[in-house]
Amino acid sequence: MTGDNVLSREERFLKKFSAGAEAETRKIVSALRTRLDYSREFDYFIELAETCGDAEAVSCRTGRRTVNLLCVQAPVEMVHAAGFQPFRVWSGSSAASRFSLAAAPALMCPMLKALLGSLRANEGARDGNWIIPTTCDWVIKFPEMASYECPSFLPRVFWLELPHLKDGPNGGEKWLDEIYRFKKYLESMGEKIDRHSIAESIELYREAWSALTKISRMRGCGLLANVWFALIAGTMFLDDVRKWTAAVLNVAASSTAAYRNNARVFLAGSPIVFPNFKLHLLLEETGMSVVADDLCSSERIIPGAAAFEDTSEFGLMSALAERYHRACLCPTFIDNDRRVNNILGQRAETNFSGVVFHVLKGCHPYDIEGMGLERTIKDRGLRFIRIETDYMPEDERNLSSRLEAYRCTLPTPQ
């Protein structure tokens, strides 16, 4: 086979990928804009989501160089304090997943497989600075797999080594050391980070988290549909944080009642990323309202506001380290009882009657954690359903049937 033939084959793949990616984005955007609860306040977030994989667009929008974050474990306040725009890199595109090389493992995490396909298609996104916390095995091996997928992939990778035992005697100290190492790395590329810049960034993201919490409560009492909440949360790192926060508060001031009469459920498990809102929409269509969640792509996209009294640099750094380690609910931690406590704690506020546990095929940490979580949830008298899926649309009918049957087991809302 000649080089020209190989190139033309790659070009055909790229054309097919582009057409597929555009089609799936148009489909979800059309579904959002034709909803009965659509209003113009959501346009800002829809337009951001349409460019969610374009780091260059984000950089132009914010006036800052982007730093690619592969997990919510990295403190975004530090990135912002160094003069960069934190850019969460993930993909919900089934077209991108299909564009990934056939050599990728069959049961690979769909989100990272789609990201590999996006890198193959978008040469401009292949370089840059990547912050990779050592959470799950897929994340750890991602740069290696990306180098096979894209020989021209030449990232500058900073590994944030995550202690997987939160309550151990040394975990907190090790993580604080990592945060200081992270600070030096960012300063080597950007601006010097002092206590004033850290405090300013903490305050900016405190305001963002507060705005997100406000619309989370609206969702909990039926004033905002979950699909809108998921869209809004997922766009946090696609624009200047001040502008995003203002837009969220605008939604909070203008939204009206959503779905008061649906069965109320808690959504847990693997992340759900635009444009793959399949499960969000199926839950609505089968008569359920998600009133709370613990997805790292939604409610947990930022762990909360750092609490501190000591305003020295050490005090601020310690507060950030504490917030991103002990407060994190990632299933890769050994001691993770806080996840169950968090779910049950939110029941008092939102009065949900069931838990929907979402597992992406190949997402092994959530796959394993679902076993113990199911037993605990059922012991508390709540209904539980495990939904295992990927990015392909072919299983929608089967999922819909299972969700409808599950819905029938839930109490009728009063």
VOGU-3710 file (C-alpha; in Angstrom, 3 decimals, decimal comma):
1> mtgdnvlsre> 0,000/0,000/0,000  1,455/3,378/-0,988  1,806/6,371/1,262  -0,791/8,254/-0,773  -3,320/5,469/-0,231  -2,648/5,463/3,512  -3,096/9,229/3,634  -6,340/9,133/1,686  -7,642/6,439/4,005  -6,808/8,628/7,019
11> erflkkfsag> -8,525/11,557/5,360  -11,638/9,456/4,807  -11,620/8,463/8,461  -11,265/12,108/9,457  -14,137/13,181/7,226  -16,356/10,460/8,659  -15,357/11,402/12,207  -16,077/15,104/11,642  -19,487/14,386/10,138  -20,382/12,016/12,988
21> aeaetrkivs> -19,200/14,396/15,712  -21,104/17,315/14,218  -24,258/15,206/13,855  -24,300/14,022/17,449  -23,672/17,540/18,725  -26,478/18,933/16,548  -28,798/16,215/17,820  -28,327/16,994/21,511  -28,346/20,769/20,931  -31,615/20,445/19,021
31> alrtrldysr> -33,064/18,324/21,826  -32,073/20,952/24,385  -33,386/23,937/22,463  -36,766/22,314/21,758  -37,466/21,427/25,390  -40,467/23,023/27,063  -38,250/24,392/29,812  -35,689/25,912/27,422  -34,951/29,610/27,852  -32,384/31,934/26,318
41> efdyfielae> -30,334/31,932/29,545  -29,151/28,433/28,603  -27,723/29,533/25,236  -24,454/30,644/26,807  -23,807/27,134/28,168  -24,963/25,385/24,998  -22,557/27,458/22,915  -19,705/26,681/25,311  -20,486/22,966/25,212  -20,431/22,969/21,404
51> tcgdaeavsc> -16,701/23,838/21,588  -15,897/21,704/24,650  -13,005/19,896/22,950  -11,355/22,988/21,504  -8,575/24,189/23,810  -7,621/26,946/21,364  -11,147/28,370/21,466  -11,048/28,345/25,266  -7,693/30,109/25,260  -8,978/32,795/22,887
61> rtgrrtvnll> -12,116/33,231/24,967  -10,269/33,659/28,262  -7,061/35,336/27,109  -5,058/32,685/28,961  -3,009/29,688/27,922  -4,786/26,468/28,774  -3,433/23,728/30,996  -5,012/20,343/30,321  -6,407/18,593/33,397  -7,299/14,936/33,024
71> cvqapvemvh> -9,054/14,631/36,386  -10,863/16,769/38,954  -8,169/15,897/41,502  -5,864/18,751/40,408  -6,480/22,052/42,274  -7,788/24,440/39,628  -7,141/27,412/41,915  -3,401/26,792/41,589  -3,611/26,712/37,802  -5,559/29,969/37,762
81> aagfqpfrvw> -3,174/31,625/40,242  -0,275/30,889/37,856  -2,031/32,795/35,070  -3,396/29,791/33,144  -6,897/28,674/32,240  -7,706/25,257/33,762  -9,156/23,117/30,961  -10,785/19,807/31,852  -10,004/17,423/29,006  -12,605/14,744/28,399
91> sgssaasrfs> -14,859/13,604/25,604  -18,412/12,299/25,372  -18,320/11,765/21,610  -19,230/8,323/20,291  -17,857/9,395/16,888  -14,482/10,113/18,505  -14,601/6,766/20,275  -15,074/4,986/16,946  -12,225/7,025/15,455  -9,784/5,632/18,011
101> laaapalmcp> -7,442/2,970/16,651  -8,629/-0,636/16,678  -5,542/-1,505/18,730  -7,096/0,183/21,785  -8,296/-2,327/24,419  -11,854/-3,519/23,782  -12,987/-2,727/27,327  -11,156/0,580/27,580  -12,799/3,468/29,431  -15,103/5,038/26,769
111> mlkallgslr> -14,270/8,571/27,893  -10,535/8,125/27,382  -11,037/6,086/24,218  -13,057/9,001/22,814  -10,318/11,371/23,921  -7,756/9,280/22,011  -9,944/9,549/18,910  -10,205/13,311/19,357  -6,427/13,610/19,626  -6,005/11,576/16,468
121> anegardgnw> -8,397/13,889/14,634  -7,224/17,232/16,049  -3,513/17,703/15,597  -3,565/21,110/17,269  -4,676/19,543/20,551  -1,848/17,037/20,723  0,739/19,153/22,482  0,569/21,402/25,521  0,812/20,853/29,249  -1,081/17,948/30,782
131> iipttcdwvi> -1,686/17,551/34,512  -2,398/13,898/35,261  -3,219/12,760/38,812  -2,510/9,085/39,395  -6,117/8,063/39,992  -7,243/5,081/37,899  -5,080/2,818/35,711  -6,612/4,168/32,496  -5,580/7,708/33,392  -2,070/6,599/34,310
141> kfpemasyec> -1,577/4,788/31,000  -3,236/7,485/28,903  -0,056/9,294/27,706  1,461/5,966/26,666  -1,671/4,979/24,730  -1,840/8,450/23,182  1,719/8,089/21,889  0,653/4,898/20,075  -2,477/6,550/18,720  -0,706/9,746/17,667
151> psflprvfwl> 3,066/9,434/17,098  3,225/13,240/17,027  1,679/13,508/20,510  4,397/15,300/22,469  2,824/16,546/25,700  4,576/17,962/28,688  3,152/15,808/31,479  3,147/16,589/35,177  2,205/13,619/37,343  0,340/14,415/40,547
161> elphlkdgpn> 1,019/11,356/42,657  -2,153/10,708/44,639  -2,002/8,949/48,038  -4,892/6,473/47,894  -5,264/6,214/51,672  -6,845/9,425/52,903  -6,973/8,719/56,621  -3,529/7,168/56,934  -0,792/8,873/58,979  1,205/10,001/55,927
171> ggekwldeiy> -1,359/10,525/53,162  -2,094/14,163/53,928  1,578/15,085/54,240  2,467/13,364/50,987  -0,356/15,113/49,159  0,642/18,527/50,534  4,174/17,882/49,259  2,663/17,091/45,842  0,713/20,356/45,859  3,914/22,285/46,577
181> rfkkylesmg> 5,652/20,405/43,752  2,706/21,280/41,519  3,140/24,947/42,462  6,789/24,919/41,388  5,897/23,268/38,108  3,251/25,869/37,289  5,605/28,714/38,236  8,249/27,304/35,889  5,849/27,920/32,989  3,787/30,873/34,166
191> ekidrhsiae> 3,541/33,502/36,866  4,866/33,333/40,404  2,222/32,066/42,802  2,104/33,953/46,091  -0,455/33,988/48,878  -2,312/36,935/47,326  -2,813/35,211/43,969  -3,806/31,972/45,708  -6,326/33,787/47,919  -7,802/35,604/44,909
201> sielyreaws> -8,211/32,370/42,954  -9,710/30,583/45,951  -12,276/33,359/46,257  -13,145/33,226/42,534  -13,771/29,487/42,651  -15,576/29,805/45,971  -18,045/32,085/44,187  -18,307/29,612/41,291  -18,946/26,736/43,686  -21,541/28,817/45,550
211> altkisrmrg> -23,375/29,529/42,275  -23,255/25,832/41,343  -24,610/24,929/44,780  -27,475/27,363/44,306  -28,678/25,720/41,093  -28,053/22,286/42,621  -30,596/23,165/45,295  -32,975/24,359/42,601  -32,659/20,967/40,917  -33,313/19,302/44,265
221> cgllanvwfa> -36,632/21,065/44,699  -37,793/20,677/41,089  -36,937/24,142/39,779  -34,269/23,031/37,308  -34,101/19,871/35,211  -31,037/17,700/35,715  -30,019/17,869/32,057  -29,574/21,641/32,397  -27,617/21,253/35,614  -25,296/18,728/33,956
231> liagtmfldd> -24,774/21,020/30,971  -24,012/24,031/33,151  -21,607/22,182/35,463  -19,728/20,634/32,558  -18,910/24,028/31,054  -17,260/25,513/34,148  -13,759/25,377/32,641  -14,613/26,571/29,148  -14,671/30,303/29,898  -13,432/32,888/32,362
241> vrkwtaavln> -14,666/31,758/35,784  -16,166/35,172/36,554  -18,227/35,183/33,375  -19,366/31,606/33,930  -20,408/32,349/37,502  -22,420/35,383/36,408  -24,207/33,277/33,789  -25,063/30,622/36,391  -26,517/33,243/38,711  -28,532/34,544/35,780
251> vaasstaayr> -30,067/31,072/35,362  -30,751/30,908/39,085  -32,680/34,174/38,890  -34,793/33,229/35,888  -35,579/29,492/35,884  -39,071/28,141/36,448  -40,496/24,823/37,648  -39,237/21,699/35,879  -40,582/18,220/36,722  -42,282/18,180/40,100
261> nnarvflags> -44,289/14,986/39,547  -41,510/12,608/38,575  -40,022/9,954/40,839  -36,981/11,408/42,595  -33,647/9,600/42,271  -29,973/10,089/43,103  -27,501/9,572/40,238  -24,112/8,086/41,159  -21,150/6,510/39,389  -19,076/7,193/36,292
271> pivfpnfklh> -18,929/10,657/34,694  -21,413/11,656/31,982  -19,920/14,067/29,459  -21,461/16,202/26,692  -22,705/15,308/24,104  -23,340/11,852/25,564  -26,391/12,839/27,638  -28,130/9,548/26,814  -28,768/8,519/30,409  -29,848/11,998/31,531
281> llleetgmsv> -32,529/12,073/28,848  -33,639/8,454/29,332  -34,183/9,037/33,041  -36,483/11,953/32,234  -38,325/10,068/29,513  -39,048/7,167/31,860  -40,540/9,442/34,537  -37,640/10,099/36,880  -36,017/13,312/38,070  -32,412/13,356/39,208
291> vaddlcsser> -32,472/15,615/42,260  -28,828/15,116/43,303  -25,684/13,354/42,089  -22,073/12,647/42,928  -20,658/12,574/39,387  -17,233/14,169/38,918  -18,611/15,638/35,673  -21,497/17,343/37,437  -22,030/18,007/41,145  -18,427/17,087/42,030
301> iipgaaafed> -16,783/18,966/39,168  -15,299/21,160/41,874  -15,007/19,760/45,415  -16,185/22,905/47,169  -14,733/25,988/48,766  -11,425/25,696/50,581  -11,852/26,545/54,270  -9,015/28,358/56,005  -8,243/30,724/58,853  -4,494/30,929/58,315
311> tsefglmsal> -3,950/33,322/55,376  -0,245/32,583/55,042  0,911/30,772/51,932  1,260/27,575/53,940  -2,244/27,968/55,361  -3,788/28,475/51,926  -1,847/25,610/50,360  -2,828/23,326/53,231  -6,498/24,275/52,812  -6,400/23,436/49,119
321> aeryhraclc> -4,606/20,151/49,728  -7,164/19,176/52,359  -10,098/20,034/50,116  -8,846/18,105/47,090  -7,794/15,030/49,058  -9,932/14,268/52,111  -13,117/15,714/50,587  -12,756/13,814/47,307  -15,176/10,916/46,722  -13,271/9,203/43,913
331> ptfidndrrv> -13,670/5,387/44,058  -9,914/4,958/43,613  -9,454/5,768/47,308  -9,119/2,851/49,709  -11,093/4,482/52,531  -14,162/5,919/50,834  -17,021/5,572/53,311  -17,744/9,247/52,739  -19,389/8,378/49,402  -22,177/6,409/51,105
341> nnilgqraet> -22,506/9,042/53,820  -22,744/11,753/51,176  -25,527/9,938/49,319  -27,542/9,212/52,442  -26,934/12,716/53,765  -28,460/14,268/50,668  -31,578/12,159/51,038  -32,744/14,337/53,932  -32,541/17,419/51,694  -33,965/16,026/48,457
351> nfsgvvfhvl> -36,157/13,095/49,585  -35,136/10,752/46,763  -36,406/7,174/46,871  -33,857/5,394/44,686  -30,259/5,388/43,459  -29,298/4,983/39,810  -25,687/3,813/39,594  -24,075/4,544/36,219  -21,057/2,495/35,124  -19,193/3,123/31,897
361> kgchpydieg> -18,029/-0,194/30,454  -14,356/-0,472/31,285  -14,579/1,939/34,243  -13,233/-0,589/36,748  -13,132/1,545/39,960  -16,850/2,351/39,753  -17,617/-1,181/38,578  -16,097/-2,559/41,782  -17,484/0,106/44,105  -21,018/-0,507/42,869
371> mglertikdr> -21,018/-3,925/44,555  -20,729/-2,628/48,112  -22,800/0,473/47,425  -25,743/-1,578/46,175  -25,838/-3,657/49,345  -25,657/-0,598/51,608  -28,320/1,346/49,700  -30,742/-1,590/49,724  -30,121/-2,160/53,441  -31,350/1,401/53,990
381> glrfirietd> -34,636/0,621/52,258  -33,869/2,452/49,016  -34,278/1,100/45,501  -31,075/0,586/43,502  -30,410/-0,023/39,824  -27,073/-0,460/38,102  -26,869/0,865/34,536  -23,818/-0,282/32,587  -23,413/1,363/29,206  -20,976/3,022/26,820
391> ympedernls> -21,180/5,831/24,251  -23,023/3,856/21,583  -26,756/4,571/21,088  -27,705/0,993/20,235  -28,621/0,069/23,823  -31,104/2,909/24,366  -34,200/0,741/23,931  -32,926/-1,875/26,375  -31,933/0,774/28,914  -35,319/2,452/28,553
401> srleayrctl> -37,120/-0,828/29,306  -35,001/-1,441/32,404  -35,497/2,119/33,657  -39,256/1,948/33,125  -39,405/-1,258/35,162  -37,278/0,361/37,883  -39,498/3,437/37,861  -42,506/1,244/38,648  -40,842/0,108/41,892  -40,467/3,667/43,191
411> ptpq> -43,102/5,413/45,323  -45,507/7,672/43,461  -44,627/11,326/44,153  -47,161/13,222/46,222
//
